[in-house]
Amino acid sequence: MLHIHNRQTRTAPAPQSTVEALRRAFFTDDRTQDQLAVARAALADLHRQRLWLACDCAQGPDDTWPMIGPRDGRGGMHPFRFGHVAHRGDCPFAGAIRPVDLAESGSDEDGQLEGRWDLAALFPIGQDAEERQSVMSRLLRTALAQLGYDRLHVSSFASQVPAGQLRMLETPFARLRHLGGQEIDGSHLFRDVGTTYLPAIPRLLSTLGRTSEPAGTVCGLFVGITEEITLAQSSYGAGFVVSKDQRGGRCAVPVQGGIRLPVGDDGRHGPYWTLALCVADGDGRCRLGDVLLLHALDRRTLLPVPSEDHRALARLLLEQMHFWRGWKRLELEVELAAPLFPSPYPRAPAFELVLPDARRLAVDLSSHVAEMSDHDQGVVLVDAALPQEKARRLLTGAVAKTAAT
């Protein structure tokens, strides 16, 4: 049995038609094109509503379940599996998810990573530095997209709040626990070789260092939020990656590898989404190697943004979404999407406003519109020169016009 999961807990049982469509299209060896189309339509509906699926295989006191999420890839909508609870053997969704034939969907080497995060294959010893940073970026963006951090629906926020204030109904940090069940290789999950909590890195390095991997082997990962990077002033190491907790306590972990900051950033404008590699030194120890950072809007939403310049625009869009939901002349529930793919990242438009009928309105700043022409509809706001009131009117007019057509 599959249940609807609202990213916090299971709610109602999934419709039997959805369950059967998914089973036939992605968990059997002989699907038809009609069955695939029905399953993709069901997944698209879940995707629009920001919902996941969870089966009832959980055993024991754990409050989580094996999870299946909808993913919008180049080959079309398809399910992916995450979560750290194993399925029962008789569960019809315990088997491998059958991929769509490449002849139908085409390959997507720049899209999200599929399946295992095989560290040995992704980060071979002697890998070129630029190639490694490219794979790190793709891996981090894959994690954020799988966990849904790239989308914020207005229903995620309390509706009755003072003007100019937004309060999320969930704690986005809780989603990170779902990385625990991501398969790394045939014998390890993310929770075995990774962490999402920076203060836990020293303990993770100590645990990983008990193996006898050759020097340069990537044997673990950190994926999480950090506050800043302090670059080294000497030849010892590259610097320190720093986090802080809700009470202002700080934790700094030394970095021995290369640090890739967002373009034009000095590492002091967090929060950042951060991926760091744990690397064996060949002497029975592990160190924190290469680190890559992407901007996050703030610690309340964790929305990834392509540059610090876009934070003010993201806040403006969230405020307008709240306004459009309650404005009697519109009463429209809109979603804010921050596209993490296509490649290379970042690429304009920075954001898309997704209407209830799935139509999209691209929004970006005038200094980042090189590829806005790819979109039929879009709003370009002059960075700092445009008064906010005029920006609000432009956005409201564009959304109202799009909704009416």
PLY file of the C-alpha trace (Angstrom):
ply
format ascii 1.0
element vertex 405
property float x
property float y
property float z
element edge 404
property int vertex1
property int vertex2
end_header
0.00 0.00 0.00
1.23 3.49 -0.85
0.31 6.59 1.12
0.50 10.27 0.23
3.36 11.95 2.12
3.30 15.75 2.52
7.07 15.97 3.23
6.36 15.85 6.93
4.24 12.74 7.50
1.97 10.24 5.77
-1.57 11.46 5.17
-4.21 9.58 3.20
-3.76 6.32 1.24
-2.80 6.95 -2.37
-5.58 6.33 -4.91
-5.55 2.73 -6.06
-5.38 3.92 -9.67
-2.11 5.74 -8.90
-0.67 2.72 -7.08
-1.51 0.35 -9.90
-0.26 2.74 -12.60
3.13 3.12 -10.89
3.44 -0.60 -10.27
2.74 -1.51 -13.89
4.86 1.26 -15.44
7.97 1.21 -13.24
8.01 -2.00 -11.20
7.31 -4.63 -13.86
9.28 -5.70 -16.93
6.50 -5.42 -19.51
4.85 -2.03 -19.49
2.96 -0.45 -22.36
3.18 3.14 -23.53
-0.36 3.73 -22.28
0.56 2.49 -18.80
3.66 4.70 -18.83
1.58 7.74 -19.82
-0.95 7.12 -17.02
1.83 6.71 -14.44
3.60 9.87 -15.59
0.37 11.85 -15.36
-0.07 10.67 -11.76
3.53 11.57 -10.93
3.14 15.00 -12.53
0.11 15.66 -10.35
2.12 14.73 -7.22
5.01 16.89 -8.43
2.78 19.94 -8.85
1.38 19.47 -5.35
4.87 18.91 -3.84
3.86 15.50 -2.53
5.78 12.26 -2.10
4.67 8.66 -1.65
5.47 6.35 1.25
4.65 2.69 1.67
3.72 1.01 4.94
6.85 -1.14 5.31
8.22 0.70 8.37
8.93 -1.57 11.30
9.72 -0.55 14.88
9.42 2.86 16.50
10.86 4.87 13.59
8.46 7.50 12.28
9.73 7.35 8.70
8.83 5.05 5.81
10.39 3.93 2.54
9.86 6.89 0.25
9.20 7.34 -3.45
9.31 10.80 -4.99
8.31 12.16 -8.42
11.14 13.55 -10.52
10.84 15.65 -13.68
13.76 14.58 -15.86
14.71 14.86 -19.48
13.10 11.49 -20.17
9.84 12.58 -18.56
8.31 12.14 -15.12
9.59 9.09 -13.27
9.87 7.91 -9.64
13.01 7.80 -7.55
13.59 6.15 -4.21
14.99 7.68 -1.02
14.62 7.35 2.72
16.53 5.11 5.11
13.92 2.47 5.96
14.02 -0.83 4.07
10.99 -2.31 2.33
9.54 -5.63 3.38
10.33 -8.45 1.02
6.73 -8.82 -0.15
6.26 -5.13 -0.95
5.52 -4.66 -4.68
7.65 -1.48 -4.57
10.71 -3.12 -3.01
12.29 -4.04 -6.34
14.38 -1.94 -8.67
12.68 0.95 -10.45
12.70 0.08 -14.15
14.24 2.93 -16.12
12.71 4.32 -19.28
14.45 2.99 -22.38
17.22 5.34 -23.53
15.93 5.14 -27.07
12.77 6.82 -25.83
14.16 9.35 -23.38
17.72 10.01 -24.53
20.68 10.34 -22.21
21.12 13.34 -19.95
24.71 13.65 -18.81
24.07 17.12 -17.42
20.89 16.25 -15.52
20.38 14.73 -12.12
22.43 11.71 -11.13
20.41 8.52 -11.24
20.78 5.55 -8.91
23.81 5.04 -6.71
26.28 7.76 -5.79
29.28 5.53 -6.45
32.10 7.65 -5.02
34.85 5.60 -6.64
33.28 6.13 -10.07
32.30 9.77 -9.54
35.64 10.81 -8.01
38.43 8.53 -9.29
41.96 9.00 -7.96
43.86 11.52 -10.09
40.70 13.20 -11.37
41.20 16.60 -13.00
40.31 19.46 -10.61
37.79 21.08 -12.97
36.10 17.76 -13.67
35.89 17.03 -9.95
34.28 20.38 -9.23
31.78 19.80 -12.05
30.78 16.41 -10.62
30.55 17.88 -7.11
28.21 20.59 -8.39
26.02 18.05 -10.16
25.93 15.82 -7.07
24.97 18.66 -4.72
22.26 19.91 -7.06
20.94 16.37 -7.40
20.61 16.08 -3.63
18.80 19.43 -3.37
16.42 18.59 -6.20
15.65 15.13 -4.79
14.76 16.64 -1.43
12.62 19.37 -2.98
14.65 22.35 -1.80
14.38 23.96 -5.24
10.62 24.56 -4.93
8.59 26.66 -2.49
4.81 26.62 -2.76
2.89 29.41 -1.08
1.03 26.79 0.97
4.32 26.10 2.75
3.81 29.38 4.62
1.29 30.40 7.25
-1.48 32.42 5.63
-2.25 34.71 8.59
0.90 36.72 9.27
1.62 40.47 9.41
2.44 42.15 6.09
6.03 41.63 5.03
6.50 38.58 7.28
6.60 34.93 6.23
6.56 31.89 8.48
7.10 28.39 7.13
4.88 25.60 8.43
7.67 23.03 8.35
11.33 22.92 9.33
13.17 22.40 6.02
16.27 21.04 7.79
14.26 17.92 8.66
14.27 16.84 5.03
18.01 16.21 5.15
17.44 13.00 7.09
16.03 11.43 3.93
19.54 11.43 2.45
20.35 8.65 4.92
18.95 5.98 2.62
20.71 7.13 -0.55
22.71 4.19 -1.86
26.43 4.87 -2.26
27.73 1.44 -3.31
26.67 -2.15 -2.92
27.29 -2.19 0.83
26.96 1.40 2.05
24.23 4.00 2.33
24.77 7.72 2.83
24.21 7.38 6.57
27.19 4.97 6.70
29.71 7.26 5.01
28.16 10.73 5.16
26.70 13.41 7.38
24.52 16.50 7.02
25.72 18.03 10.32
29.05 19.86 10.23
30.02 19.26 13.91
29.75 15.51 13.18
32.51 15.63 10.54
35.45 14.92 12.93
33.70 11.79 14.18
32.89 10.74 10.60
36.52 11.25 9.55
37.67 9.15 12.47
35.28 6.34 11.51
36.20 6.43 7.83
39.90 6.50 8.68
39.75 2.97 10.05
39.75 1.61 6.50
42.87 1.05 4.41
41.89 2.93 1.27
44.68 4.23 -1.01
45.64 7.89 -0.67
43.29 10.17 -2.56
40.27 7.86 -2.33
37.00 9.72 -1.72
35.39 7.69 1.04
32.68 9.98 2.47
30.53 13.08 2.02
29.18 16.09 3.85
26.02 17.66 2.43
24.50 20.46 4.46
24.29 24.14 5.33
27.33 26.19 6.35
27.62 29.83 7.28
30.96 30.88 5.82
34.37 29.82 4.56
37.43 31.27 6.25
40.28 31.13 3.76
43.70 30.23 5.12
46.34 32.92 5.46
49.20 30.42 5.39
50.30 27.42 3.36
48.64 24.98 5.80
45.45 23.72 4.26
42.92 25.76 2.35
40.88 27.21 5.20
37.95 26.41 7.47
34.31 25.73 6.74
32.11 27.24 9.46
28.56 26.57 10.62
26.45 28.02 13.40
23.47 26.70 15.32
20.25 28.47 16.27
21.84 29.77 19.48
24.78 31.29 17.63
27.31 28.57 18.49
29.97 28.16 15.83
31.84 25.11 14.59
34.86 25.30 12.26
36.32 22.30 10.41
39.67 22.55 8.57
39.69 21.99 4.81
42.72 20.41 3.16
41.52 20.41 -0.45
40.37 23.04 -2.92
37.46 25.38 -2.20
35.04 26.36 -4.97
33.05 29.46 -4.04
30.21 30.98 -6.08
31.53 33.37 -8.70
32.52 36.73 -7.20
31.99 35.53 -3.61
34.55 35.65 -0.80
32.94 33.04 1.44
31.46 35.48 3.96
27.95 35.79 2.57
26.25 32.64 3.79
24.29 30.62 4.34
25.62 28.22 1.72
24.61 24.80 0.56
27.85 22.88 0.87
29.23 19.59 -0.40
32.58 18.41 0.97
34.54 15.26 0.15
36.15 13.10 2.83
39.45 11.84 1.39
41.79 9.09 2.62
45.41 10.14 3.17
46.80 6.62 2.81
47.97 6.47 6.42
44.78 5.15 7.98
43.27 8.60 8.34
40.80 10.77 6.45
40.70 14.52 5.95
38.18 16.99 4.58
39.17 17.48 0.95
37.53 19.55 -1.76
34.57 21.77 -0.85
31.94 23.34 -3.13
29.35 25.94 -2.13
26.09 27.28 -3.58
24.14 30.20 -2.12
21.04 29.51 -0.02
18.42 32.21 0.43
18.30 31.93 4.23
18.13 29.35 7.01
14.32 29.48 7.15
13.63 28.31 3.58
17.01 26.88 2.42
16.02 27.78 -1.15
19.12 27.59 -3.41
19.77 30.81 -5.33
22.34 31.36 -8.09
23.98 34.43 -6.56
23.84 36.76 -3.58
22.26 39.36 -5.87
19.19 37.14 -6.22
18.36 36.96 -2.52
16.44 40.24 -2.53
14.54 39.13 -5.64
13.64 35.79 -4.03
12.31 37.53 -0.92
10.26 39.91 -3.07
8.77 36.97 -4.99
7.84 35.13 -1.79
6.14 38.23 -0.42
4.22 38.67 -3.67
3.15 35.03 -3.66
1.68 35.57 -0.21
-0.09 38.71 -1.50
-1.50 36.94 -4.58
-2.93 34.17 -2.42
-4.98 36.62 -0.34
-5.71 39.38 -2.89
-9.42 39.16 -3.74
-8.86 40.13 -7.38
-6.55 37.15 -7.95
-6.58 34.59 -5.09
-3.93 32.50 -6.81
-1.63 29.96 -5.18
1.76 30.12 -6.88
4.96 28.12 -6.49
8.48 29.53 -6.68
10.96 27.28 -8.49
14.71 27.85 -8.53
15.88 25.67 -11.44
19.00 23.67 -10.50
19.20 21.99 -13.89
19.90 22.80 -16.85
23.65 22.96 -17.10
25.90 24.84 -16.73
24.68 26.17 -13.41
23.77 28.93 -12.76
21.85 29.82 -15.88
19.08 32.38 -16.35
16.28 32.55 -15.50
17.05 32.47 -11.80
13.43 31.74 -10.84
10.16 30.54 -12.28
6.71 31.27 -10.93
4.66 28.11 -11.44
0.91 28.65 -11.70
-1.68 26.04 -10.61
-2.12 24.90 -14.25
1.68 24.27 -14.42
2.39 27.26 -16.69
5.62 29.01 -15.82
6.64 32.66 -15.73
10.39 33.26 -15.79
11.76 36.01 -13.52
15.29 37.36 -13.36
17.43 40.44 -12.92
18.55 42.50 -15.91
22.20 41.56 -15.36
21.40 37.84 -15.64
19.12 37.56 -18.69
21.43 36.11 -21.32
19.11 33.16 -21.89
15.73 34.60 -20.97
14.79 34.31 -24.65
14.44 30.55 -24.10
11.14 31.27 -22.33
7.95 32.41 -23.97
7.02 34.57 -21.01
9.24 36.35 -18.52
9.73 39.39 -16.30
13.06 41.19 -16.16
13.68 43.49 -13.20
16.49 46.04 -13.19
18.76 44.99 -10.33
18.86 47.76 -7.73
17.57 50.69 -9.77
13.95 49.60 -9.99
11.78 50.75 -7.03
10.17 47.79 -5.28
6.65 49.15 -5.74
7.09 49.22 -9.49
8.57 45.72 -9.40
5.55 44.49 -7.48
3.16 45.99 -10.04
5.09 44.45 -12.94
5.06 41.03 -11.33
1.38 41.18 -10.39
0.41 42.29 -13.89
2.43 39.51 -15.51
1.00 36.81 -13.23
-2.57 38.07 -13.67
-2.18 38.18 -17.45
-0.70 34.68 -17.56
-3.44 33.28 -15.33
-6.16 34.87 -17.50
-4.90 33.50 -20.82
0 1
1 2
2 3
3 4
4 5
5 6
6 7
7 8
8 9
9 10
10 11
11 12
12 13
13 14
14 15
15 16
16 17
17 18
18 19
19 20
20 21
21 22
22 23
23 24
24 25
25 26
26 27
27 28
28 29
29 30
30 31
31 32
32 33
33 34
34 35
35 36
36 37
37 38
38 39
39 40
40 41
41 42
42 43
43 44
44 45
45 46
46 47
47 48
48 49
49 50
50 51
51 52
52 53
53 54
54 55
55 56
56 57
57 58
58 59
59 60
60 61
61 62
62 63
63 64
64 65
65 66
66 67
67 68
68 69
69 70
70 71
71 72
72 73
73 74
74 75
75 76
76 77
77 78
78 79
79 80
80 81
81 82
82 83
83 84
84 85
85 86
86 87
87 88
88 89
89 90
90 91
91 92
92 93
93 94
94 95
95 96
96 97
97 98
98 99
99 100
100 101
101 102
102 103
103 104
104 105
105 106
106 107
107 108
108 109
109 110
110 111
111 112
112 113
113 114
114 115
115 116
116 117
117 118
118 119
119 120
120 121
121 122
122 123
123 124
124 125
125 126
126 127
127 128
128 129
129 130
130 131
131 132
132 133
133 134
134 135
135 136
136 137
137 138
138 139
139 140
140 141
141 142
142 143
143 144
144 145
145 146
146 147
147 148
148 149
149 150
150 151
151 152
152 153
153 154
154 155
155 156
156 157
157 158
158 159
159 160
160 161
161 162
162 163
163 164
164 165
165 166
166 167
167 168
168 169
169 170
170 171
171 172
172 173
173 174
174 175
175 176
176 177
177 178
178 179
179 180
180 181
181 182
182 183
183 184
184 185
185 186
186 187
187 188
188 189
189 190
190 191
191 192
192 193
193 194
194 195
195 196
196 197
197 198
198 199
199 200
200 201
201 202
202 203
203 204
204 205
205 206
206 207
207 208
208 209
209 210
210 211
211 212
212 213
213 214
214 215
215 216
216 217
217 218
218 219
219 220
220 221
221 222
222 223
223 224
224 225
225 226
226 227
227 228
228 229
229 230
230 231
231 232
232 233
233 234
234 235
235 236
236 237
237 238
238 239
239 240
240 241
241 242
242 243
243 244
244 245
245 246
246 247
247 248
248 249
249 250
250 251
251 252
252 253
253 254
254 255
255 256
256 257
257 258
258 259
259 260
260 261
261 262
262 263
263 264
264 265
265 266
266 267
267 268
268 269
269 270
270 271
271 272
272 273
273 274
274 275
275 276
276 277
277 278
278 279
279 280
280 281
281 282
282 283
283 284
284 285
285 286
286 287
287 288
288 289
289 290
290 291
291 292
292 293
293 294
294 295
295 296
296 297
297 298
298 299
299 300
300 301
301 302
302 303
303 304
304 305
305 306
306 307
307 308
308 309
309 310
310 311
311 312
312 313
313 314
314 315
315 316
316 317
317 318
318 319
319 320
320 321
321 322
322 323
323 324
324 325
325 326
326 327
327 328
328 329
329 330
330 331
331 332
332 333
333 334
334 335
335 336
336 337
337 338
338 339
339 340
340 341
341 342
342 343
343 344
344 345
345 346
346 347
347 348
348 349
349 350
350 351
351 352
352 353
353 354
354 355
355 356
356 357
357 358
358 359
359 360
360 361
361 362
362 363
363 364
364 365
365 366
366 367
367 368
368 369
369 370
370 371
371 372
372 373
373 374
374 375
375 376
376 377
377 378
378 379
379 380
380 381
381 382
382 383
383 384
384 385
385 386
386 387
387 388
388 389
389 390
390 391
391 392
392 393
393 394
394 395
395 396
396 397
397 398
398 399
399 400
400 401
401 402
402 403
403 404
